[in-house]
Amino acid sequence: MNHTWLNYEKQRFIEYILYQYDFKIAESVWILNLLKSSPKYLSNISFVRETTHDRILSISTDRSKQLPLLYCKEQFCIENGRQIFHDIRLDETHLNVLLYLNNNDDRLNRLLLLQMLVAYYGEEKDLRPLNNNQNSLHHWGQLIRNEIDKSLDYNDQDTFLEMSKILQFINELEERQ
């Protein structure tokens, strides 16, 4: 899954949070710099909103109430930043990144939406206007509703569930604006 444009957006987002937020421990900054340093790492990460059973890295900003840094893999968790850094550097499997920012960040929300849309549409659909246009959420909401209608017409439950999840997220983002 080497989405060049999506990797660029992830890299820009990591640069943004490095400048906008203070993290509880320095190792968080080291790890974020490592992740943004190479397309190899960028291709292997996804930002998520909640913990999963997969390999996950949790990073907290200064004023959040979460642990500063937590890395879990195969039901084994590590809090030591240096160990986490080295494991991420050596392990090239997919990593879910959960950020506990001290406020609701629109850029994170848009990146989460972009990941969902790329996962469904792939690189064939031009998703770039989503980052720049205020009306783009409404536009994507309409496209997703059309996909839901088609899935109902064709009795495609998998597509219906996936599109409903994306539409729910879009609706949440529109409510916050």
C-alpha atoms as an extended CHARMM CRD file, in Angstrom:
* protein
*
       177  EXT
         1         1  MET       CA              0.0000000000        0.0000000000        0.0000000000  PROA      1               0.0000000000
         2         2  ASN       CA              2.2630000000        2.7550000000       -1.2450000000  PROA      2               0.0000000000
         3         3  HSD       CA             -0.0060000000        5.7900000000       -1.6620000000  PROA      3               0.0000000000
         4         4  THR       CA              2.4220000000        8.5610000000       -2.5450000000  PROA      4               0.0000000000
         5         5  TRP       CA             -0.0430000000       11.4060000000       -2.1520000000  PROA      5               0.0000000000
         6         6  LEU       CA             -1.4280000000       10.0330000000        1.1050000000  PROA      6               0.0000000000
         7         7  ASN       CA              2.1290000000        9.5690000000        2.4050000000  PROA      7               0.0000000000
         8         8  TYR       CA              2.8090000000       13.2250000000        1.6170000000  PROA      8               0.0000000000
         9         9  GLU       CA             -0.2940000000       14.2410000000        3.6000000000  PROA      9               0.0000000000
        10        10  LYS       CA              0.7900000000       12.0760000000        6.5470000000  PROA      10              0.0000000000
        11        11  GLN       CA              4.2490000000       13.6440000000        6.4510000000  PROA      11              0.0000000000
        12        12  ARG       CA              2.8000000000       17.1630000000        6.3800000000  PROA      12              0.0000000000
        13        13  PHE       CA              0.4900000000       16.3030000000        9.2660000000  PROA      13              0.0000000000
        14        14  ILE       CA              3.3490000000       14.9550000000       11.3910000000  PROA      14              0.0000000000
        15        15  GLU       CA              5.3480000000       18.1220000000       10.6890000000  PROA      15              0.0000000000
        16        16  TYR       CA              2.3190000000       20.1780000000       11.7000000000  PROA      16              0.0000000000
        17        17  ILE       CA              1.8220000000       18.4180000000       15.0420000000  PROA      17              0.0000000000
        18        18  LEU       CA              5.5280000000       18.5860000000       15.8240000000  PROA      18              0.0000000000
        19        19  TYR       CA              5.3210000000       22.3890000000       15.5910000000  PROA      19              0.0000000000
        20        20  GLN       CA              1.8570000000       22.8680000000       17.0980000000  PROA      20              0.0000000000
        21        21  TYR       CA              1.9860000000       20.6200000000       20.1440000000  PROA      21              0.0000000000
        22        22  ASP       CA              4.2570000000       19.9190000000       23.0720000000  PROA      22              0.0000000000
        23        23  PHE       CA              4.6580000000       16.2490000000       23.8760000000  PROA      23              0.0000000000
        24        24  LYS       CA              5.0780000000       14.7730000000       27.3400000000  PROA      24              0.0000000000
        25        25  ILE       CA              8.4290000000       13.1300000000       26.5780000000  PROA      25              0.0000000000
        26        26  ALA       CA             11.1970000000       13.7500000000       24.0470000000  PROA      26              0.0000000000
        27        27  GLU       CA             11.0580000000       10.2210000000       22.6600000000  PROA      27              0.0000000000
        28        28  SER       CA              7.6430000000       11.0210000000       21.1710000000  PROA      28              0.0000000000
        29        29  VAL       CA              9.3080000000       13.6570000000       19.0000000000  PROA      29              0.0000000000
        30        30  TRP       CA             12.0630000000       11.2150000000       18.0050000000  PROA      30              0.0000000000
        31        31  ILE       CA              9.4880000000        8.6260000000       16.9630000000  PROA      31              0.0000000000
        32        32  LEU       CA              7.3740000000       11.1190000000       15.0020000000  PROA      32              0.0000000000
        33        33  ASN       CA             10.5050000000       12.3500000000       13.2100000000  PROA      33              0.0000000000
        34        34  LEU       CA             11.3940000000        8.7420000000       12.3980000000  PROA      34              0.0000000000
        35        35  LEU       CA              7.9260000000        8.0730000000       11.0020000000  PROA      35              0.0000000000
        36        36  LYS       CA              7.9900000000       11.1370000000        8.7460000000  PROA      36              0.0000000000
        37        37  SER       CA             11.5460000000       10.4850000000        7.5610000000  PROA      37              0.0000000000
        38        38  SER       CA             10.8460000000        7.8480000000        4.9340000000  PROA      38              0.0000000000
        39        39  PRO       CA              8.1020000000        6.7010000000        2.5510000000  PROA      39              0.0000000000
        40        40  LYS       CA              8.6800000000        3.2060000000        3.9490000000  PROA      40              0.0000000000
        41        41  TYR       CA              7.4820000000        4.2770000000        7.4060000000  PROA      41              0.0000000000
        42        42  LEU       CA              4.7330000000        6.5330000000        6.0580000000  PROA      42              0.0000000000
        43        43  SER       CA              3.3080000000        3.6810000000        3.9830000000  PROA      43              0.0000000000
        44        44  ASN       CA              3.2020000000        1.4450000000        7.0330000000  PROA      44              0.0000000000
        45        45  ILE       CA              1.3270000000        3.7860000000        9.3760000000  PROA      45              0.0000000000
        46        46  SER       CA             -2.3110000000        4.6880000000        9.7800000000  PROA      46              0.0000000000
        47        47  PHE       CA             -3.6740000000        7.2380000000       12.1630000000  PROA      47              0.0000000000
        48        48  VAL       CA             -6.6290000000        5.9140000000       14.1810000000  PROA      48              0.0000000000
        49        49  ARG       CA             -9.2140000000        7.2720000000       16.6110000000  PROA      49              0.0000000000
        50        50  GLU       CA             -9.3460000000        4.3210000000       18.9770000000  PROA      50              0.0000000000
        51        51  THR       CA             -7.1970000000        1.4500000000       20.1010000000  PROA      51              0.0000000000
        52        52  THR       CA             -7.1940000000       -1.7330000000       18.0990000000  PROA      52              0.0000000000
        53        53  HSD       CA             -5.8710000000       -5.2320000000       18.6320000000  PROA      53              0.0000000000
        54        54  ASP       CA             -3.1570000000       -4.6390000000       16.0550000000  PROA      54              0.0000000000
        55        55  ARG       CA              0.2490000000       -3.1180000000       16.5620000000  PROA      55              0.0000000000
        56        56  ILE       CA             -0.4470000000        0.3280000000       18.0100000000  PROA      56              0.0000000000
        57        57  LEU       CA              1.5250000000        3.3510000000       19.1370000000  PROA      57              0.0000000000
        58        58  SER       CA             -0.1220000000        5.8530000000       21.4760000000  PROA      58              0.0000000000
        59        59  ILE       CA              1.4220000000        9.3240000000       21.8110000000  PROA      59              0.0000000000
        60        60  SER       CA              0.1440000000       12.0470000000       24.1390000000  PROA      60              0.0000000000
        61        61  THR       CA              0.5950000000       15.7790000000       24.1990000000  PROA      61              0.0000000000
        62        62  ASP       CA              1.5210000000       17.7300000000       27.3000000000  PROA      62              0.0000000000
        63        63  ARG       CA             -1.9290000000       18.4720000000       28.6670000000  PROA      63              0.0000000000
        64        64  SER       CA             -3.6730000000       15.2060000000       27.8360000000  PROA      64              0.0000000000
        65        65  LYS       CA             -4.5400000000       12.7630000000       30.5970000000  PROA      65              0.0000000000
        66        66  GLN       CA             -3.1600000000        9.6860000000       28.8070000000  PROA      66              0.0000000000
        67        67  LEU       CA              0.1770000000        7.9310000000       29.2470000000  PROA      67              0.0000000000
        68        68  PRO       CA              2.9800000000        9.8490000000       27.5130000000  PROA      68              0.0000000000
        69        69  LEU       CA              3.9450000000        6.9890000000       25.2000000000  PROA      69              0.0000000000
        70        70  LEU       CA              2.6810000000        3.4340000000       24.8550000000  PROA      70              0.0000000000
        71        71  TYR       CA              3.4690000000        0.8080000000       22.2520000000  PROA      71              0.0000000000
        72        72  CYS       CA              1.5780000000       -2.4680000000       22.0870000000  PROA      72              0.0000000000
        73        73  LYS       CA              2.3160000000       -5.4250000000       19.8460000000  PROA      73              0.0000000000
        74        74  GLU       CA              0.9510000000       -8.9350000000       20.1730000000  PROA      74              0.0000000000
        75        75  GLN       CA             -0.5450000000       -8.2280000000       23.6220000000  PROA      75              0.0000000000
        76        76  PHE       CA              2.8200000000       -6.9780000000       24.8970000000  PROA      76              0.0000000000
        77        77  CYS       CA              3.0920000000       -3.2850000000       25.8410000000  PROA      77              0.0000000000
        78        78  ILE       CA              6.1450000000       -1.0620000000       26.2830000000  PROA      78              0.0000000000
        79        79  GLU       CA              6.3600000000        2.4190000000       27.8330000000  PROA      79              0.0000000000
        80        80  ASN       CA             10.1220000000        2.9120000000       27.3790000000  PROA      80              0.0000000000
        81        81  GLY       CA             10.6040000000        5.4460000000       24.5710000000  PROA      81              0.0000000000
        82        82  ARG       CA             14.0280000000        4.1810000000       23.4990000000  PROA      82              0.0000000000
        83        83  GLN       CA             12.8030000000        0.5900000000       23.1850000000  PROA      83              0.0000000000
        84        84  ILE       CA              9.7490000000        1.7640000000       21.2580000000  PROA      84              0.0000000000
        85        85  PHE       CA             11.9050000000        3.8150000000       18.8840000000  PROA      85              0.0000000000
        86        86  HSD       CA             14.1560000000        0.8440000000       18.1150000000  PROA      86              0.0000000000
        87        87  ASP       CA             11.2860000000       -1.6080000000       17.6780000000  PROA      87              0.0000000000
        88        88  ILE       CA              9.5130000000        0.7030000000       15.2270000000  PROA      88              0.0000000000
        89        89  ARG       CA             12.7760000000        1.2720000000       13.3620000000  PROA      89              0.0000000000
        90        90  LEU       CA             13.3670000000       -2.4580000000       12.9470000000  PROA      90              0.0000000000
        91        91  ASP       CA              9.8150000000       -3.7560000000       12.4740000000  PROA      91              0.0000000000
        92        92  GLU       CA              8.3620000000       -2.9740000000        9.0510000000  PROA      92              0.0000000000
        93        93  THR       CA              4.8410000000       -4.2520000000        9.6770000000  PROA      93              0.0000000000
        94        94  HSD       CA              1.8180000000       -1.9590000000        9.7520000000  PROA      94              0.0000000000
        95        95  LEU       CA              1.5270000000        0.3850000000       12.7390000000  PROA      95              0.0000000000
        96        96  ASN       CA             -1.6030000000        2.1830000000       13.9420000000  PROA      96              0.0000000000
        97        97  VAL       CA             -0.8580000000        5.5610000000       15.5280000000  PROA      97              0.0000000000
        98        98  LEU       CA             -3.2460000000        6.9110000000       18.1260000000  PROA      98              0.0000000000
        99        99  LEU       CA             -2.6750000000       10.5580000000       19.0570000000  PROA      99              0.0000000000
       100       100  TYR       CA             -4.0120000000       12.0870000000       22.2430000000  PROA      100             0.0000000000
       101       101  LEU       CA             -3.9160000000       15.7610000000       21.4010000000  PROA      101             0.0000000000
       102       102  ASN       CA             -4.9930000000       18.2880000000       24.0050000000  PROA      102             0.0000000000
       103       103  ASN       CA             -7.7560000000       19.5740000000       21.7300000000  PROA      103             0.0000000000
       104       104  ASN       CA             -9.9060000000       18.4510000000       18.8120000000  PROA      104             0.0000000000
       105       105  ASP       CA             -7.7430000000       19.0320000000       15.7500000000  PROA      105             0.0000000000
       106       106  ASP       CA             -9.4320000000       19.4890000000       12.3620000000  PROA      106             0.0000000000
       107       107  ARG       CA             -6.2870000000       18.4660000000       10.4900000000  PROA      107             0.0000000000
       108       108  LEU       CA             -6.2220000000       15.1150000000       12.2760000000  PROA      108             0.0000000000
       109       109  ASN       CA             -9.9080000000       14.5990000000       11.5100000000  PROA      109             0.0000000000
       110       110  ARG       CA             -9.3870000000       15.3670000000        7.8260000000  PROA      110             0.0000000000
       111       111  LEU       CA             -6.4120000000       13.0000000000        7.6600000000  PROA      111             0.0000000000
       112       112  LEU       CA             -8.5180000000       10.2490000000        9.2410000000  PROA      112             0.0000000000
       113       113  LEU       CA            -11.1930000000       10.8660000000        6.6040000000  PROA      113             0.0000000000
       114       114  LEU       CA             -8.6130000000       10.8580000000        3.7990000000  PROA      114             0.0000000000
       115       115  GLN       CA             -7.3180000000        7.4840000000        4.9810000000  PROA      115             0.0000000000
       116       116  MET       CA            -10.8550000000        6.0670000000        4.9330000000  PROA      116             0.0000000000
       117       117  LEU       CA            -11.5360000000        7.4100000000        1.4440000000  PROA      117             0.0000000000
       118       118  VAL       CA             -8.2070000000        6.1730000000        0.0430000000  PROA      118             0.0000000000
       119       119  ALA       CA             -8.8040000000        2.7630000000        1.6190000000  PROA      119             0.0000000000
       120       120  TYR       CA            -12.1180000000        2.5600000000       -0.2370000000  PROA      120             0.0000000000
       121       121  TYR       CA            -11.4370000000        4.3890000000       -3.4980000000  PROA      121             0.0000000000
       122       122  GLY       CA             -7.6970000000        3.8540000000       -3.8380000000  PROA      122             0.0000000000
       123       123  GLU       CA             -5.5040000000        6.3390000000       -5.6740000000  PROA      123             0.0000000000
       124       124  GLU       CA             -7.8450000000        6.5220000000       -8.6770000000  PROA      124             0.0000000000
       125       125  LYS       CA            -10.1000000000        9.1640000000       -7.1200000000  PROA      125             0.0000000000
       126       126  ASP       CA             -8.7140000000       12.6680000000       -6.6880000000  PROA      126             0.0000000000
       127       127  LEU       CA             -9.1080000000       13.3760000000       -2.9820000000  PROA      127             0.0000000000
       128       128  ARG       CA             -6.8370000000       16.4200000000       -2.7740000000  PROA      128             0.0000000000
       129       129  PRO       CA             -9.6350000000       19.0350000000       -2.7100000000  PROA      129             0.0000000000
       130       130  LEU       CA            -10.7110000000       17.6290000000        0.6550000000  PROA      130             0.0000000000
       131       131  ASN       CA             -7.8480000000       19.4220000000        2.3980000000  PROA      131             0.0000000000
       132       132  ASN       CA             -8.4690000000       22.8170000000        0.8600000000  PROA      132             0.0000000000
       133       133  ASN       CA            -12.1910000000       23.2970000000        0.4120000000  PROA      133             0.0000000000
       134       134  GLN       CA            -14.6810000000       23.9790000000        3.1970000000  PROA      134             0.0000000000
       135       135  ASN       CA            -17.5480000000       22.6180000000        1.0320000000  PROA      135             0.0000000000
       136       136  SER       CA            -15.6700000000       19.4150000000        0.2830000000  PROA      136             0.0000000000
       137       137  LEU       CA            -17.1390000000       17.6220000000        3.3030000000  PROA      137             0.0000000000
       138       138  HSD       CA            -20.6090000000       18.2440000000        1.8950000000  PROA      138             0.0000000000
       139       139  HSD       CA            -19.4010000000       17.1020000000       -1.5290000000  PROA      139             0.0000000000
       140       140  TRP       CA            -17.9310000000       13.8690000000       -0.1260000000  PROA      140             0.0000000000
       141       141  GLY       CA            -21.0360000000       13.3170000000        1.9860000000  PROA      141             0.0000000000
       142       142  GLN       CA            -23.1290000000       13.4140000000       -1.1980000000  PROA      142             0.0000000000
       143       143  LEU       CA            -20.7970000000       10.9900000000       -3.0020000000  PROA      143             0.0000000000
       144       144  ILE       CA            -20.8700000000        8.5950000000       -0.0660000000  PROA      144             0.0000000000
       145       145  ARG       CA            -24.6860000000        8.7770000000        0.1010000000  PROA      145             0.0000000000
       146       146  ASN       CA            -24.7630000000        7.8390000000       -3.5930000000  PROA      146             0.0000000000
       147       147  GLU       CA            -22.4770000000        4.8760000000       -2.8560000000  PROA      147             0.0000000000
       148       148  ILE       CA            -24.8140000000        3.8270000000       -0.0330000000  PROA      148             0.0000000000
       149       149  ASP       CA            -27.7900000000        4.0120000000       -2.4020000000  PROA      149             0.0000000000
       150       150  LYS       CA            -25.9570000000        1.8470000000       -4.9650000000  PROA      150             0.0000000000
       151       151  SER       CA            -24.9930000000       -0.6680000000       -2.2950000000  PROA      151             0.0000000000
       152       152  LEU       CA            -28.6510000000       -0.9360000000       -1.2670000000  PROA      152             0.0000000000
       153       153  ASP       CA            -29.6980000000       -1.3740000000       -4.9100000000  PROA      153             0.0000000000
       154       154  TYR       CA            -27.1640000000       -4.1970000000       -5.3700000000  PROA      154             0.0000000000
       155       155  ASN       CA            -27.6880000000       -5.6580000000       -1.8850000000  PROA      155             0.0000000000
       156       156  ASP       CA            -23.9690000000       -5.1700000000       -1.1410000000  PROA      156             0.0000000000
       157       157  GLN       CA            -23.7970000000       -5.2840000000        2.6500000000  PROA      157             0.0000000000
       158       158  ASP       CA            -20.0010000000       -4.8310000000        2.9170000000  PROA      158             0.0000000000
       159       159  THR       CA            -20.0300000000       -1.6210000000        0.8900000000  PROA      159             0.0000000000
       160       160  PHE       CA            -23.0920000000       -0.3970000000        2.7650000000  PROA      160             0.0000000000
       161       161  LEU       CA            -21.3720000000       -0.8770000000        6.1330000000  PROA      161             0.0000000000
       162       162  GLU       CA            -18.1110000000        0.7310000000        4.9860000000  PROA      162             0.0000000000
       163       163  MET       CA            -19.8580000000        3.7210000000        3.4010000000  PROA      163             0.0000000000
       164       164  SER       CA            -22.1170000000        4.1600000000        6.4350000000  PROA      164             0.0000000000
       165       165  LYS       CA            -19.0530000000        4.3110000000        8.6750000000  PROA      165             0.0000000000
       166       166  ILE       CA            -17.4550000000        6.9630000000        6.4390000000  PROA      166             0.0000000000
       167       167  LEU       CA            -20.7050000000        8.9540000000        6.2300000000  PROA      167             0.0000000000
       168       168  GLN       CA            -21.0580000000        8.9040000000       10.0200000000  PROA      168             0.0000000000
       169       169  PHE       CA            -17.5340000000       10.2880000000       10.3460000000  PROA      169             0.0000000000
       170       170  ILE       CA            -18.2680000000       13.0160000000        7.7530000000  PROA      170             0.0000000000
       171       171  ASN       CA            -21.4370000000       13.9710000000        9.6390000000  PROA      171             0.0000000000
       172       172  GLU       CA            -19.4490000000       14.2460000000       12.8860000000  PROA      172             0.0000000000
       173       173  LEU       CA            -16.9220000000       16.5210000000       11.1690000000  PROA      173             0.0000000000
       174       174  GLU       CA            -19.6610000000       18.7250000000        9.7040000000  PROA      174             0.0000000000
       175       175  GLU       CA            -21.2670000000       19.1030000000       13.1440000000  PROA      175             0.0000000000
       176       176  ARG       CA            -17.9620000000       20.3490000000       14.5910000000  PROA      176             0.0000000000
       177       177  GLN       CA            -17.5830000000       23.0930000000       11.9870000000  PROA      177             0.0000000000
